[in-house]
């Protein structure tokens, strides 16, 4: 609680470590670099292959930054239907309204579960993806009581030339503990909150493979956000 209430909370630090737009960020730089290093370490990631961005305000802004960086307006994405366990930011829309910004600014198609088993219908997902040709497919959910077959998602993405985005916000603590399947073996980019099963302060993180990391960093700042919320 003392750390959360420190003067760092009100310190502007637009930019990234070593390249800030305000003075007096020596200690913020050290803290952010330490946070990025620890984020990689907790998932056992090789810093030569992965980079962590820890500036996202929460999970929804993290997802929007991924879409903004990797997609052009109007390009296609696919996510699990909200009514069947998906998340609002995974392209949710209804017949009457585009509910999420991810469906307003991008062309969205929702995949679904098999209503008999309650499990994602991967065959139907693949068939739909082959026809829809999305630029990005999201593997993640907020209310689906199963693990995910990330290898199957990867195979589908490879067939249609799509990025694989794993949203592990609700699972990240269990994945860190190796109690659930690891998305990092197959995904291009992984997003998470820090305040659900990781039990930290309210924030978001984006893990991206190094070949797209600069794109993701630029999408977070300056495209989608100003300075991070230092805590």
SEDOPA-651454 format. One line per 4 residues: number of its first residue (from 1); their letters; for each residue x, y, z of N, C-alpha, C. Coordinates in steps of 0.1 Angstrom, whole numbers, plus 5000, padded with zeros to 4 digits. Atoms other than C-alpha are relative to their C-alpha. Example, Ala and Ser with C-alpha at 12.3 -4.5 7.8 and 13.67 -1.06 7.14 Angstrom:
<sites>
1) AS) 5009 4988 5000 5123 4955 5078 5009 5012 5000 ~ 4991 4989 5000 5137 4989 5071 4992 5011 5008;
</sites>
This chain:
<sites>
1) XXXX) 5008 4988 5000 5000 5000 5000 5009 5013 5000 ~ 4991 4988 5000 5029 5024 5007 5005 5002 4986 ~ 4995 4998 5014 5043 5017 4972 4990 5006 4991 ~ 5011 4995 5009 5009 5023 4956 4997 5014 5002;
5) XXXX) 5004 4986 4997 5006 5056 4973 5012 5009 5000 ~ 4988 4992 5001 5041 5069 4965 4999 5012 4990 ~ 5001 4989 5010 5049 5101 4945 5002 4995 4986 ~ 4999 5005 5014 5056 5078 4915 4986 4999 4993;
9) XXXX) 5014 5001 5005 5018 5075 4911 4997 5012 4991 ~ 5004 4988 5008 5016 5111 4898 5012 5005 4991 ~ 4989 4996 5008 5048 5111 4878 4998 4997 4985 ~ 5001 5002 5015 5045 5117 4840 5012 4993 4995;
13) XXXX) 4988 5006 5006 5067 5094 4820 4997 4995 4986 ~ 5003 5004 5014 5055 5094 4784 5013 4996 4993 ~ 4989 5006 5007 5077 5073 4762 5004 4987 5006 ~ 4995 5013 4995 5098 5043 4770 5014 5002 5007;
17) XXXX) 4987 4998 4993 5129 5038 4792 5011 5004 4991 ~ 4989 4995 5008 5158 5058 4779 4995 5010 4989 ~ 5005 4991 5010 5135 5079 4756 4987 5006 5005 ~ 5011 4994 4994 5111 5099 4777 4998 5014 4995;
21) XXXX) 5003 4986 5005 5094 5132 4769 5000 5010 5012 ~ 4999 4992 4988 5097 5145 4805 5014 4996 5007 ~ 4988 5002 4993 5128 5149 4827 4997 4992 5013 ~ 5001 5006 4986 5134 5131 4861 4994 4986 5000;
25) XXXX) 5006 5013 5000 5125 5096 4850 5011 4989 5002 ~ 4989 5010 4998 5157 5078 4860 4995 4988 5008 ~ 5004 5011 4992 5140 5057 4886 4988 4993 4994 ~ 5011 5006 5008 5108 5051 4865 5006 4991 4990;
29) XXXX) 4994 5008 5010 5131 5038 4838 5005 4987 5006 ~ 4995 5012 4993 5147 5013 4863 4988 4991 5004 ~ 5011 5007 4996 5113 5003 4876 4993 4993 4988 ~ 5006 5006 5012 5098 4997 4841 5008 4989 4994;
33) XXXX) 4992 5010 5005 5127 4978 4829 5000 4987 5009 ~ 5001 5011 4990 5126 4956 4861 4987 4993 4998 ~ 5014 5005 5002 5088 4951 4855 5000 4991 4987 ~ 5000 5008 5012 5094 4940 4819 5008 4987 5001;
37) XXXX) 4991 5012 4998 5122 4916 4829 4992 4990 5008 ~ 5007 5010 4991 5101 4900 4856 4988 4994 4993 ~ 5011 5005 5007 5071 4897 4833 5004 4989 4990 ~ 4995 5010 5008 5092 4877 4809 5004 4988 5008;
41) XXXX) 4995 5011 4992 5107 4856 4837 4989 4992 5005 ~ 5011 5008 4994 5074 4846 4852 4994 4990 4991 ~ 5005 5009 5010 5064 4829 4820 5012 4992 4993 ~ 4988 5007 5006 5100 4816 4812 5003 5003 4986;
45) XXXX) 4998 4996 5014 5103 4836 4780 5014 5005 4998 ~ 4987 4996 5005 5135 4842 4761 5000 5014 4996 ~ 5000 4986 5004 5142 4880 4759 5005 5002 4986 ~ 4996 4999 5014 5158 4873 4725 4988 4998 4990;
49) XXXX) 5012 5003 5009 5124 4861 4712 4987 5007 5004 ~ 5012 4994 4995 5099 4880 4733 5003 5014 5006 ~ 4999 4987 4993 5093 4916 4746 4987 5002 5007 ~ 5012 4997 4992 5069 4927 4773 4998 5015 5000;
53) XXXX) 5004 4986 4998 5051 4960 4772 4991 5000 5012 ~ 5007 4999 4988 5038 4969 4806 4993 5013 5002 ~ 5006 4986 4999 5023 5003 4799 4984 5000 4998 ~ 5015 5000 5002 4987 4992 4789 4993 5002 5013;
57) XXXX) 5007 4996 4988 4962 5006 4813 4992 4988 5006 ~ 5007 5012 4996 4942 4973 4814 4999 4990 4988 ~ 5000 5010 5011 4933 4943 4793 4993 5005 4987 ~ 5007 4995 5012 4908 4961 4770 5009 5009 4992;
61) XXXX) 4991 4991 5008 4933 4989 4760 5012 4992 4994 ~ 4989 5008 5005 4960 4962 4756 4995 4993 4987 ~ 5005 5006 5012 4938 4943 4731 4998 5010 4989 ~ 5002 4990 5011 4929 4975 4712 5014 5004 4994;
65) XXXX) 4987 4997 5005 4966 4983 4709 5005 4989 4990 ~ 4996 5012 5009 4972 4948 4694 4993 5002 4986 ~ 5007 4999 5013 4945 4953 4668 5005 5013 4992 ~ 4996 4988 5006 4956 4989 4661 5014 4998 4993;
69) XXXX) 4987 5002 5006 4992 4978 4655 5001 4990 4989 ~ 4998 5011 5010 4987 4946 4635 4990 5000 4989 ~ 5011 5000 5010 4955 4954 4615 4999 5015 4995 ~ 5004 4988 5006 4945 4982 4592 4985 5001 5002;
73) XXXX) 5015 4999 4998 4909 4996 4597 4993 4993 4989 ~ 5008 5008 5009 4884 4973 4582 5005 4986 4997 ~ 4995 5014 5001 4906 4942 4582 4994 4991 5010 ~ 5008 5010 4992 4892 4910 4597 5007 4994 5012;
77) XXXX) 4996 5007 4988 4895 4895 4631 4989 4990 5004 ~ 5010 5010 4995 4878 4865 4647 5003 4998 5015 ~ 5000 5003 4986 4870 4859 4684 4988 4992 5004 ~ 5011 5008 4995 4848 4837 4705 4988 5009 5004;
81) XXXX) 5012 4992 4997 4812 4850 4707 4999 5003 5015 ~ 5002 4996 4986 4806 4869 4739 4989 4992 5007 ~ 5011 5008 4994 4774 4850 4745 5003 4986 5003 ~ 4996 5014 4998 4793 4817 4745 5013 5000 5007;
85) XXXX) 4988 5000 4991 4821 4827 4768 5011 5009 4996 ~ 4989 4991 5004 4842 4852 4748 5000 5013 5008 ~ 4999 4987 4993 4851 4887 4758 4995 5011 4991 ~ 5005 4989 5007 4836 4920 4748 5009 5006 4989;
89) XXXX) 4990 4994 5009 4868 4932 4731 5004 4991 4988 ~ 4996 5009 5010 4871 4902 4708 4991 5001 4988 ~ 5008 4998 5012 4849 4917 4681 4985 4999 5002 ~ 5014 5002 4998 4815 4915 4697 4991 5009 4994;
93) XXXX) 5010 4992 5006 4785 4927 4679 4987 4992 5000 ~ 5013 5007 5002 4748 4919 4676 4994 5003 4987 ~ 5007 4997 5013 4724 4919 4647 4996 5014 4998 ~ 5004 4986 5001 4714 4954 4656 5011 5010 5003;
97) XXXX) 4991 4990 4996 4745 4970 4669 5014 4994 5001 ~ 4986 5004 4998 4783 4969 4668 5004 5005 5014 ~ 4999 4997 4986 4789 4968 4706 5014 5005 5003 ~ 4986 4997 4997 4827 4968 4708 5007 5008 4989;
101) XXXX) 4992 4992 5010 4851 4992 4692 5008 4990 4990 ~ 4994 5010 5008 4868 4960 4679 4992 4995 4988 ~ 5009 5004 5012 4838 4953 4657 4996 5013 4992 ~ 5003 4987 5007 4833 4990 4648 5011 5003 4990;
105) XXXX) 4989 4996 5008 4867 4996 4634 5007 4989 4992 ~ 4995 5012 5007 4875 4961 4622 4989 4991 4996 ~ 5010 5009 5005 4856 4935 4603 5000 4987 5009 ~ 5000 5011 4990 4846 4909 4629 4991 4989 4996;
109) XXXX) 5008 5012 5002 4834 4874 4627 5002 4991 5013 ~ 4999 5007 4987 4825 4855 4659 5000 4985 4997 ~ 5001 5014 5001 4833 4818 4662 4992 4995 5013 ~ 5009 5004 4990 4812 4796 4685 5004 4986 5006;
113) XXXX) 4999 5013 4994 4810 4765 4707 4990 4990 4994 ~ 5009 5010 5004 4794 4732 4698 4989 5000 5012 ~ 5011 4998 4989 4760 4736 4717 4998 4986 5007 ~ 5003 5013 4993 4759 4698 4725 5011 4998 5010;
117) XXXX) 4989 5002 4991 4794 4697 4741 5004 5012 5008 ~ 4995 4988 4993 4800 4733 4751 5014 5003 4997 ~ 4986 4999 5003 4834 4730 4736 5002 5008 4986 ~ 4998 4993 5012 4848 4753 4709 5000 4990 4988;
121) XXXX) 5000 5009 5012 4840 4738 4675 5011 5004 4990 ~ 4988 4996 5007 4875 4740 4660 4998 4997 4985 ~ 5003 5003 5014 4863 4724 4627 4992 5011 4994 ~ 5008 4989 5005 4837 4750 4622 5008 5013 5000;
125) XXXX) 4991 4988 5000 4862 4777 4632 5009 5000 4988 ~ 4991 5001 5011 4886 4765 4606 4993 5003 4987 ~ 5008 4998 5013 4859 4764 4579 4997 5014 4998 ~ 5003 4986 5001 4848 4799 4587 5012 5009 4997;
129) XXXX) 4987 4992 5002 4884 4812 4588 5004 4999 4986 ~ 4996 5002 5014 4891 4797 4554 4992 5008 4991 ~ 5009 4992 5008 4862 4816 4540 5002 5015 5003 ~ 5000 4986 4996 4865 4848 4560 5014 5007 4998;
133) XXXX) 4987 4995 5002 4903 4851 4557 5004 5012 5010 ~ 4997 4989 4991 4909 4871 4589 5015 5003 5001 ~ 4986 4996 4998 4942 4890 4596 5005 4995 5014 ~ 4997 5003 4986 4940 4880 4633 4990 4991 5006;
137) XXXX) 5010 5009 4993 4924 4852 4653 5004 5001 5015 ~ 4998 4999 4985 4920 4856 4691 4996 4987 5007 ~ 5003 5012 4992 4923 4826 4713 5000 5005 5015 ~ 5002 4995 4986 4909 4836 4747 4986 5002 5003;
141) XXXX) 5014 5000 4996 4878 4840 4767 4999 5007 5014 ~ 5003 4996 4987 4862 4853 4799 4991 4991 5008 ~ 5009 5009 4993 4837 4826 4807 4998 4987 4993 ~ 5000 5012 5007 4846 4794 4790 5007 4989 5009;
145) XXXX) 4994 5008 4990 4853 4765 4814 5008 4988 4994 ~ 4991 5010 5006 4879 4747 4793 5013 5006 4997 ~ 4987 4996 5005 4915 4749 4783 4999 5002 4985 ~ 5000 4997 5015 4924 4760 4747 5011 4991 4993;
149) XXXX) 4991 5007 5008 4941 4740 4720 5007 5010 4991 ~ 4993 4989 5007 4966 4767 4709 5007 4994 4988 ~ 4994 5006 5013 4983 4743 4684 4990 5000 4989 ~ 5010 5000 5010 4950 4740 4666 4997 5014 4995;
153) XXXX) 5001 4986 5004 4946 4778 4666 5011 5004 4991 ~ 4989 4996 5008 4981 4781 4652 4999 4994 4986 ~ 5002 5006 5013 4974 4756 4624 4990 5007 4992 ~ 5010 4993 5008 4943 4775 4614 5006 5014 4996;
157) XXXX) 4994 4987 5004 4962 4808 4615 5009 4999 4988 ~ 4990 5002 5011 4989 4794 4593 4993 4998 4987 ~ 5007 5003 5012 4964 4782 4568 4994 5012 4993 ~ 5007 4988 5005 4948 4816 4564 5009 5013 5000;
161) XXXX) 4991 4989 4999 4979 4838 4570 4997 5010 5010 ~ 5005 4991 4989 4966 4853 4603 5010 5000 5011 ~ 4993 5000 4988 4983 4864 4634 4992 4993 5011 ~ 5007 5006 4989 4975 4844 4665 5002 5008 5013;
165) XXXX) 5000 4992 4988 4966 4866 4695 4994 4992 5011 ~ 5005 5007 4988 4962 4848 4728 4997 5010 5011 ~ 5004 4991 4989 4942 4868 4754 4999 4991 5013 ~ 5000 5009 4988 4951 4851 4787 4996 5007 5013;
169) XXXX) 5002 4992 4988 4938 4878 4810 4994 4993 5012 ~ 5006 5007 4989 4916 4854 4830 5007 4988 5004 ~ 4993 5012 4998 4941 4826 4829 5014 5002 5004 ~ 4985 4998 5000 4975 4842 4833 5007 4994 5013;
173) XXXX) 4994 5006 4988 4981 4831 4869 5002 4985 4999 ~ 4999 5015 5002 4973 4795 4861 5010 4996 4989 ~ 4989 5002 5010 4995 4797 4830 5013 5001 5006 ~ 4987 4998 4994 5024 4811 4850 5003 4988 5009;
177) XXXX) 4998 5011 4991 5019 4782 4874 5001 4986 4993 ~ 4999 5012 5008 5019 4757 4845 4988 4991 5003 ~ 5012 5008 4997 4984 4745 4855 4991 5000 4988 ~ 5008 5000 5012 4970 4753 4820 5010 5001 4988;
181) XXXX) 4991 5000 5012 4983 4751 4784 5007 5014 4998 ~ 4992 4988 5002 5010 4776 4775 4998 5005 4986 ~ 5003 4994 5014 5000 4800 4746 5013 5004 4993 ~ 4988 4993 5006 5036 4813 4741 5007 4991 4990;
185) XXXX) 4994 5008 5010 5047 4783 4721 4994 5002 4986 ~ 5007 4999 5013 5022 4791 4694 4996 5014 4996 ~ 5005 4986 5003 5011 4828 4696 5010 5009 4995 ~ 4991 4989 5005 5025 4858 4679 5000 5011 5011;
189) XXXX) 5001 4990 4990 5012 4881 4707 4990 4995 5010 ~ 5008 5005 4989 4997 4875 4741 4997 5012 5009 ~ 5004 4989 4991 4978 4900 4763 4995 4994 5013 ~ 5005 5005 4987 4969 4898 4800 4997 5013 5008;
193) XXXX) 5001 4991 4989 4957 4918 4829 5009 4996 5010 ~ 4991 5003 4988 4977 4919 4861 4992 4998 5013 ~ 5008 5000 4987 4948 4920 4886 4990 4989 5001 ~ 5009 5011 4998 4929 4888 4880 5007 4989 5007;
197) XXXX) 4993 5011 4993 4946 4855 4887 5014 5003 5003 ~ 4986 4996 4996 4980 4872 4889 4999 5008 5013 ~ 5003 4994 4987 4965 4892 4919 5009 5013 5002 ~ 4992 4988 4999 4985 4924 4912 4991 5013 4999;
201) XXXX) 5008 4988 5002 4974 4961 4908 4993 5000 4986 ~ 5008 4999 5012 4950 4970 4880 5009 5005 4988 ~ 4991 4996 5012 4970 4971 4847 4999 4989 4989 ~ 5000 5009 5011 4977 4953 4815 5014 4998 4994;
205) XXXX) 4987 5003 5006 5006 4937 4797 4998 4994 4986 ~ 5000 5005 5013 5014 4928 4761 5013 4993 4997 ~ 4988 5007 5003 5039 4901 4752 5000 4998 4984 ~ 5000 5002 5015 5050 4901 4715 5013 4995 4996;
209) XXXX) 4988 5005 5005 5075 4883 4695 5008 5011 4994 ~ 4991 4988 5002 5105 4905 4688 4999 5006 4986 ~ 5002 4995 5013 5098 4908 4651 4989 5010 4998 ~ 5011 4990 5000 5066 4927 4658 5000 5009 5012;
213) XXXX) 5000 4993 4987 5075 4942 4692 5000 5015 4998 ~ 5000 4985 5002 5083 4977 4678 4986 5005 4995 ~ 5013 4997 5004 5049 4977 4661 4990 5001 5012 ~ 5009 5000 4988 5031 4968 4693 5003 5012 5009;
217) XXXX) 4996 4989 4991 5051 4993 4714 4995 5014 4994 ~ 5005 4988 5006 5042 5021 4689 4985 5001 5001 ~ 5014 5000 4999 5006 5011 4690 4995 5004 5014 ~ 5003 4996 4986 5005 5014 4728 5002 5015 5002;
221) XXXX) 4996 4985 4999 5024 5048 4728 5008 5003 4987 ~ 5010 4990 4997 5018 5071 4710 4986 4998 4994 ~ 5012 5001 5008 4989 5056 4690 4987 5000 5009 ~ 5012 5002 4992 4965 5046 4718 5000 5006 5014;
225) XXXX) 4999 4994 4987 4978 5061 4750 5010 5011 5001 ~ 4990 4991 4996 4997 5089 4766 5010 4993 5009 ~ 4991 5006 4990 5019 5083 4796 4994 4988 5008 ~ 5005 5011 4992 5016 5051 4816 4996 5004 5014;
229) XXX) 5004 4997 4986 5000 5050 4850 5010 4993 5009 ~ 4989 5006 4991 5030 5044 4873 4994 4997 5014 ~ 5005 5003 4986 5022 5026 4905 5012 4993 5008;
</sites>
